[in-house]
Amino acid sequence: MNIDISIKECHDFLDILHIADVVISGHRREEDNRTERHRALIQKFYALLAQGEGLDRLIGYNKNLAKYIPTDDFERSALAHVLLDEFGDHLFWDELIARLTVRDAAQIAGGNERLNAMSDSDRQALEGPIRQRYIEELSASGLANLTVIQQFSSGEGNLAKTSD
C-alpha cells in the first residue's frame, strides 16, 4: 500500500501516533500484552517517519530501549502533548465529579445496591443536583475546598485503582 502524504501531514501523523502510544503505554510500568500488536505497528510507522525529510529530528532510534521514540525537539514542539494534557485535565474533572456524585447518591439512597436498583429517571433526579453542585464548586474553587473529613475505613467502598 502506498499513501502519498505531505511533510505537514507526516508531522500531524506523528502527533496522532504519539497520542496513541501515550494512551496505550504511557501510564504503565510494564508493557501490556494486549497492546503488543498496536505498539509494534506504532514502531513500524515511527521507523518510516524517522526516514522522512527532516523528520529524523523528531523521531529517533534509542539503542538502550531498542525502539523508536520521539526526540526532545518533538517533545517540546508537538501538539500531541497539548492535546494529551487537555484530555487528562478534562478526564480528571469528569471522573472526580462522576465518582463523588455516585458516592453521595449512594449514601442518600441507602447504599450502592439501592442506587443501582433505582429507575433511570429516579437516579437522574437524585444525581442531577449533586452533580451540578460539584460542577459549580469545582469550577469556582478547583481543589481548594476539597477536604477529607472522615478517616479511611478498612475494606469498604471502592479503592483507587492504577493501571498496573
Secondary structure, DSSP 8 states (H G I E B T S, - for coil): ------HHHHHHHHHHHHHHHHHHHTT-SS--GGGHHHHHHHHHHHHHHHTSTTGGGTEEEETTTTEEEE-HHHHHH-HHHHHHHHHHHHHHHHHHHHHHHHHHHHHHHTSHHHHHHS-HHHHHHHHHHHHHHHHHHHHHHTTTT----S---SS-S-------
